[in-house]
Amino acid sequence: MEQNTSTIRLGAATAVEAARALAETARAQAEAAEAEALVVQAQAEAAQALVEAARAQAESAHARAEAAQTLADWSRTQALTARALADKLAA
């Protein structure tokens, strides 16, 4: 009977140790999941920043294209004016 009681106590101790180990594993997994969630959140924020930067670059390129078109129009007008003046002076 003594041996059975010792075996039961040992079994109970082993079960308690196993439960503690499982609890520690679960805690470690929860911490890892929290860390992974932070990484995913940071990646999402970085992706959003990239999208905003790309949008800003597109807007800047559009503005530069409009400015180039305005300059081309002005240059064309200047060329026509110079040509008209040259024709007038040549006449």
VMD Tcl script that draws the C-alpha trace (Angstrom):
set ca {
  {0.00 0.00 0.00}
  {2.88 2.33 0.82}
  {4.27 1.89 -2.67}
  {0.91 2.70 -4.26}
  {0.66 5.93 -2.25}
  {4.15 6.94 -3.36}
  {3.27 6.17 -6.94}
  {0.10 8.25 -6.65}
  {2.06 11.14 -5.13}
  {4.70 10.88 -7.83}
  {1.98 10.78 -10.47}
  {0.32 13.84 -8.95}
  {3.64 15.68 -8.81}
  {4.32 14.75 -12.41}
  {0.87 15.95 -13.43}
  {1.43 19.25 -11.59}
  {4.82 19.66 -13.27}
  {3.27 18.87 -16.64}
  {0.51 21.41 -16.01}
  {3.10 24.02 -15.05}
  {5.12 23.24 -18.15}
  {2.01 23.54 -20.30}
  {1.13 26.84 -18.66}
  {4.65 28.15 -19.28}
  {4.49 26.99 -22.89}
  {1.12 28.70 -23.34}
  {2.51 31.90 -21.80}
  {5.54 31.80 -24.12}
  {3.28 31.21 -27.12}
  {1.08 34.14 -26.11}
  {4.14 36.40 -25.83}
  {5.37 35.22 -29.23}
  {1.93 35.89 -30.73}
  {1.92 39.40 -29.25}
  {5.39 40.05 -30.68}
  {4.28 38.75 -34.08}
  {1.20 40.99 -33.95}
  {3.45 44.00 -33.30}
  {5.64 43.04 -36.27}
  {2.60 42.65 -38.53}
  {1.25 46.00 -37.36}
  {4.61 47.67 -38.05}
  {4.68 46.09 -41.52}
  {1.17 47.37 -42.22}
  {2.17 50.87 -41.13}
  {5.28 50.72 -43.32}
  {3.19 49.57 -46.28}
  {0.76 52.44 -45.70}
  {3.67 54.89 -45.60}
  {4.95 53.48 -48.90}
  {1.51 53.89 -50.47}
  {1.35 57.49 -49.28}
  {4.87 58.17 -50.57}
  {3.98 56.68 -53.96}
  {0.85 58.82 -54.10}
  {2.88 61.93 -53.27}
  {5.42 61.05 -55.97}
  {2.62 60.59 -58.51}
  {1.14 63.96 -57.59}
  {4.57 65.56 -57.86}
  {5.17 63.97 -61.26}
  {1.79 65.23 -62.44}
  {2.59 68.76 -61.24}
  {6.00 68.63 -62.97}
  {4.33 67.47 -66.19}
  {1.87 70.36 -66.02}
  {4.72 72.79 -65.38}
  {6.66 71.38 -68.33}
  {3.60 71.75 -70.55}
  {3.15 75.36 -69.42}
  {6.82 76.07 -70.15}
  {6.51 74.43 -73.58}
  {3.45 76.55 -74.37}
  {5.25 79.71 -73.24}
  {8.31 78.79 -75.31}
  {6.12 78.21 -78.36}
  {4.49 81.60 -77.87}
  {7.90 83.24 -77.54}
  {9.08 81.52 -80.72}
  {5.99 82.67 -82.64}
  {6.43 86.21 -81.34}
  {10.10 86.21 -82.32}
  {9.23 84.86 -85.77}
  {6.56 87.53 -86.27}
  {9.01 90.21 -85.19}
  {11.68 88.86 -87.54}
  {9.20 88.80 -90.42}
  {8.13 92.36 -89.64}
  {11.73 93.57 -89.50}
  {12.56 91.76 -92.74}
  {9.66 93.39 -94.60}
}
mol new
graphics top color blue
foreach p $ca { graphics top sphere $p radius 0.5 }
foreach p [lrange $ca 0 end-1] q [lrange $ca 1 end] { graphics top cylinder $p $q radius 0.2 }
display resetview
